[in-house]
Amino acid sequence: MITNVSLVSVWVQDLDESLAFYTDVLGFTPQDDITLGEDFRWVTVTHPSQPELSLHLTTPSKPLSDELIAAMQRAQRDGGLPGVGLQVDDCRRTVEELRAKGVEFLQEAQERPYGVEALMRDNSGNWMVLVEPREFTPEDFEGSGIG
């Protein structure tokens, strides 16, 4: 029986640069960095407050087809791949802290029925959402244009 989610893959362009971004900028902790064979490296990070969930930083490579690798690399260059959602305790403060570290924001912190949300990119162009959650009901979405 499935008990939990323990690993989520994030497609990145460069493992070393992404490892530095996720640890130095976002505050994750390096976990695994293992070379497996000539052309595959297993790199994971965890967040100190959620060590049971690892982010697997990986580049588009074999065993994916050459066509899929090329398509994913194009999507990365265009900034069109989704990343992960990150819960924050103060979205506006977090935006300012990350902006000071050079993070690109696509959407400023905005009030939503479910909390305060901002949209950023990691250093590989992945969209990442920051959410300062609050309790909500389905009625909170009526007339919001969301949902």
C-alpha positions as CSV (number, residue, x, y, z in Angstrom):
1,M,0.0,0.0,0.0
2,I,1.2,3.5,-0.8
3,T,2.0,5.4,2.4
4,N,3.3,8.8,1.1
5,V,5.1,10.7,-1.6
6,S,8.8,10.6,-1.0
7,L,10.4,11.9,-4.3
8,V,9.4,14.5,-6.9
9,S,11.6,15.0,-10.0
10,V,12.4,18.6,-11.2
11,W,13.8,18.9,-14.7
12,V,16.8,21.3,-14.7
13,Q,19.4,22.5,-17.2
14,D,22.6,22.1,-15.2
15,L,22.9,19.9,-12.1
16,D,25.7,21.9,-10.4
17,E,24.0,25.3,-10.9
18,S,20.6,23.9,-9.9
19,L,22.0,22.3,-6.8
20,A,23.5,25.6,-5.8
21,F,20.2,27.4,-6.5
22,Y,18.1,25.0,-4.5
23,T,20.5,25.0,-1.5
24,D,22.0,28.5,-1.5
25,V,19.0,30.5,-2.7
26,L,16.0,28.4,-1.6
27,G,17.4,26.9,1.6
28,F,17.2,23.2,0.7
29,T,19.7,20.7,2.1
30,P,21.9,18.6,-0.3
31,Q,21.1,14.9,0.2
32,D,22.4,12.6,-2.6
33,D,24.9,13.4,-5.3
34,I,26.0,10.1,-6.9
35,T,27.4,9.4,-10.3
36,L,25.8,6.2,-11.8
37,G,27.6,5.1,-14.9
38,E,29.2,7.5,-17.4
39,D,26.3,9.7,-18.1
40,F,23.9,9.7,-15.2
41,R,24.1,11.6,-11.9
42,W,21.5,11.2,-9.1
43,V,21.1,14.5,-7.3
44,T,18.5,15.1,-4.5
45,V,17.8,17.9,-2.0
46,T,15.4,18.1,0.9
47,H,13.9,20.9,2.8
48,P,14.9,21.0,6.5
49,S,11.3,21.1,7.7
50,Q,10.2,18.2,5.4
51,P,13.2,15.7,5.1
52,E,10.9,12.8,4.1
53,L,10.3,14.4,0.7
54,S,13.2,14.7,-1.7
55,L,13.4,16.8,-4.8
56,H,15.3,14.9,-7.5
57,L,17.1,17.4,-9.7
58,T,17.6,15.8,-13.1
59,T,18.4,16.8,-16.7
60,P,16.5,15.5,-19.7
61,S,18.6,12.5,-20.9
62,K,18.5,8.9,-21.8
63,P,16.6,6.7,-21.5
64,L,14.3,9.4,-22.9
65,S,14.1,9.5,-26.7
66,D,16.2,12.1,-28.5
67,E,13.0,13.8,-29.6
68,L,11.7,14.1,-26.1
69,I,15.0,15.3,-24.8
70,A,15.1,18.0,-27.5
71,A,11.5,19.0,-26.7
72,M,12.1,19.3,-23.0
73,Q,15.3,21.3,-23.5
74,R,13.2,23.7,-25.7
75,A,10.6,24.0,-23.0
76,Q,13.3,24.7,-20.5
77,R,14.8,27.5,-22.6
78,D,11.3,28.9,-23.1
79,G,10.6,28.7,-19.4
80,G,7.6,26.5,-20.0
81,L,8.0,23.6,-17.5
82,P,6.2,23.5,-14.2
83,G,8.2,23.0,-11.0
84,V,6.9,22.7,-7.5
85,G,4.7,24.6,-5.1
86,L,6.3,25.9,-2.0
87,Q,4.4,26.8,1.2
88,V,5.7,30.0,2.9
89,D,4.9,31.7,6.1
90,D,4.9,35.2,4.7
91,C,4.7,35.4,0.9
92,R,5.5,39.1,0.5
93,R,8.6,38.9,2.8
94,T,9.7,35.7,1.0
95,V,9.4,37.4,-2.4
96,E,11.6,40.3,-1.2
97,E,14.2,38.0,0.3
98,L,14.4,35.9,-2.9
99,R,14.3,38.9,-5.2
100,A,17.4,40.2,-3.3
101,K,19.1,36.9,-4.2
102,G,18.3,37.5,-7.9
103,V,15.2,35.3,-8.3
104,E,13.0,36.2,-11.2
105,F,9.3,36.7,-10.4
106,L,6.6,36.3,-13.0
107,Q,3.8,37.4,-10.6
108,E,4.0,39.5,-7.5
109,A,2.4,38.4,-4.3
110,Q,-1.3,38.6,-4.7
111,E,-4.3,37.9,-2.5
112,R,-6.2,34.8,-3.6
113,P,-9.2,33.1,-2.0
114,Y,-6.8,30.4,-0.7
115,G,-4.0,32.7,0.5
116,V,-1.3,34.9,-0.8
117,E,0.5,33.6,-3.9
118,A,3.5,34.6,-6.0
119,L,5.0,33.0,-9.1
120,M,8.7,32.7,-9.7
121,R,11.2,30.8,-11.9
122,D,14.0,28.7,-10.7
123,N,17.4,29.0,-12.5
124,S,16.3,26.5,-15.1
125,G,13.2,28.4,-16.0
126,N,10.7,26.2,-14.1
127,W,7.6,27.9,-12.8
128,M,7.4,27.7,-9.0
129,V,4.5,28.9,-6.9
130,L,4.9,30.3,-3.4
131,V,1.8,30.1,-1.3
132,E,1.0,31.5,2.1
133,P,-2.1,29.5,2.7
134,R,-5.2,30.4,4.6
135,E,-8.4,28.5,5.3
136,F,-11.1,28.8,2.6
137,T,-14.4,27.5,1.5
138,P,-15.8,26.9,-2.0
139,E,-17.8,30.1,-1.6
140,D,-14.6,32.1,-1.3
141,F,-14.1,31.4,-5.0
142,E,-17.5,32.7,-6.2
143,G,-17.0,35.6,-8.6
144,S,-13.2,35.3,-8.3
145,G,-12.7,34.0,-11.8
146,I,-10.7,31.1,-10.3
147,G,-12.0,27.6,-10.3
